């Protein structure tokens, strides 16, 4: 049933990059995605990593996956990717 | 741009005091629809290698080459950084384009086009294409721009309304830019003149409304009876003054439409045989899409935005309602009505600056005690570089290197250019110091209109003044800690704020962390219910960035619909050294606020040379 749910791109915002030296954002993002989706390969799920100036990622998630990510420690917000316009 | 910098007093060449070495070391990050690397506005003639601090790349895709002026390019649209819209080329050149002489749009607006800081470098981050700008792409652009080492970011992108900070990609990206010492300048939005439409509302963003300059464009319509109507458009088509028969849409209705729909020139509503070879007259802008398909040679339409001239794919002029009604009367009272549409003329706008009808208005719907927009700048009929691949208007087959655009997108890079200009004199200044310098030195805007469209909710602190901003005397400083305290006051939890800042945060219950007490260069209070009598206070601290020994006296002047009593304690601030800080409290009392319009006053700290001016706005509703 999880697979049949419609997926959309959500942005997972995780605040500042932790200053501890052993933190690797991409590994953390992938482990979150693997834990949430239960899939060992998250190809096709991960849209973007934010890892140079702040922490987070964008991924294709179902609504229930979105809810689970939002509950995780270290996650500030999860919100749908929308289109903005040139002004 | 060919006139707006002169309008603001930032003259060309030696007439303006500049710091060319630092200007050349300043990098402006432009998050937009890409850029046209071959444009003369971005030629690197006379430029040395990029500043050593630059950590970015040129990753613009095929057939895209950077140079010592355009030092960086990244793409988040999978189409390369080349600008096929024209928008990103326009905004980048407005902020930091080279001076290029004898530039015009088919002869219209001729002059030397230039950006605010022509010696500065540009890094282009393409996050938008014809379908818009994905929030995920925008965040990537911020993630890279901050790490690449840009000094300022300009972003002329937004939605139709504001989002809460934690779900707003621009608020998030700009927060981290601020935390890294980078000021972001953003457009206010184009959803005006309705209230509560401003979309960039965080206090760590410098939000810009759009106003006219003293140069305007008009397109005259000369009727067969000799009467001339003055319309708006950017019409480069020269019909040599010849008059052609005119036909009102409702007189050319096809058999499948009511006359009312034909009057609006709805699609499928016009009979081509009755329009062919004539000037079509439409009671809406819908005629712009159908005029050519039914054989019209030109178009006169009733304009929804009669204060702004747009480019159209055929000879056209947009009339305000009163003049349009006059035209219809002429048509209906004349057996063979005719008219000529003339080529666009430049006029001297005596009433400028006026806020564009499209420019989004406050109040701020997220942080209700922060005035937004912050400032206004030229954003109406701006001639700047364009992409030859871009479409000038829907269905337009012409291709140009310079074009005329209007929007808060156009005003935003003007303020980014000013911010860069200020930063050339004070390279170590924080984002908030630059923002304060720009806001407290703004020209008062003459709000002659009525309603919310002509209050501080339209223009913020006033119109940007580049020269005055480079010598503000005093500034209101803010750092990341202040913004975190502000977010505490916005009811974000300590736990969330610790993650956002990667610092220990303890939000206190103290009233002093009220958002109203953020050390912002404007002072705003929303009263939740209409009060017959009210008292609000604002705590502020000023930093001396002028002469070491100086004494400033406070003065309060009335704003619009001012029924505010303002008391400032202490009323005199004496500084003995540079960077010294002095605090004061503003107490505002009053009664019977207007339920729809804000009341305002201005606090001015003056030492006789510097006038440090802040709007005080109280509103309800």
Contacts between the chains, C-beta under 8 A, distances in Angstrom:
chain1	res1	chain2	res2	distance
A	9	B	134	8.0
A	9	B	136	6.2
A	11	B	135	6.0
A	11	B	136	5.7
A	11	B	139	6.5
A	11	B	169	6.6
A	13	B	166	6.6
A	13	B	172	5.8
A	14	B	499	6.8
A	15	B	496	8.0
A	15	B	499	3.8
A	15	B	500	4.2
A	15	B	501	7.2
A	15	B	502	6.8
A	16	B	176	7.2
A	16	B	179	7.4
A	16	B	499	7.3
A	16	B	500	6.3
A	16	B	501	5.8
A	16	B	502	3.7
A	17	B	502	7.0
A	18	B	502	6.0
A	19	B	502	5.7
A	47	B	136	5.7
A	48	B	136	5.2
A	48	B	137	7.7
A	48	B	139	7.2
A	48	B	140	5.3
A	50	B	139	5.6
A	50	B	140	6.8
A	50	B	143	4.6
A	51	B	143	7.1
A	52	B	143	5.0
A	52	B	144	6.3
A	52	B	146	7.2
A	52	B	147	3.7
A	53	B	142	6.8
A	53	B	143	4.9
A	53	B	144	7.7
A	53	B	146	3.7
A	53	B	147	5.0
A	53	B	176	5.3
A	53	B	177	7.9
A	53	B	180	6.7
A	54	B	142	7.8
A	54	B	143	6.4
A	54	B	146	7.9
A	54	B	172	7.2
A	54	B	173	7.8
A	54	B	176	4.4
A	56	B	139	7.1
A	58	B	136	3.9
A	58	B	139	7.3
A	74	B	499	6.1
A	75	B	499	7.9
A	76	B	166	5.7
A	76	B	496	5.7
A	76	B	499	5.4
A	76	B	500	6.0
A	77	B	166	3.9
A	77	B	167	5.7
A	79	B	135	7.9
A	79	B	166	7.6
A	79	B	167	3.9
A	81	B	134	5.9
A	81	B	135	5.0
A	81	B	136	4.8
A	82	B	134	7.9
A	82	B	135	5.5
A	82	B	159	7.2
A	83	B	131	6.7
A	83	B	132	3.6
A	83	B	133	6.5
A	83	B	134	6.0
A	83	B	135	7.6
A	84	B	132	6.2
A	84	B	133	4.6
A	84	B	134	8.0
A	84	B	135	6.6
A	84	B	138	6.9
A	84	B	157	5.2
A	84	B	158	5.7
A	84	B	159	5.1
A	84	B	169	7.8
A	84	B	170	7.6
A	85	B	132	5.3
A	85	B	133	6.8
A	85	B	157	6.9
A	85	B	158	7.0
A	85	B	159	7.0
A	86	B	32	7.1
A	86	B	33	6.1
A	86	B	85	6.9
A	86	B	87	4.8
A	86	B	128	5.6
A	86	B	132	7.7
A	86	B	133	6.8
A	86	B	156	6.5
A	86	B	157	6.0
A	86	B	409	6.0
A	87	B	156	5.3
A	87	B	157	6.5
A	87	B	158	5.6
A	87	B	187	4.6
A	87	B	189	6.2
A	87	B	190	4.9
A	87	B	407	5.1
A	87	B	408	5.1
A	87	B	409	4.3
A	87	B	412	7.9
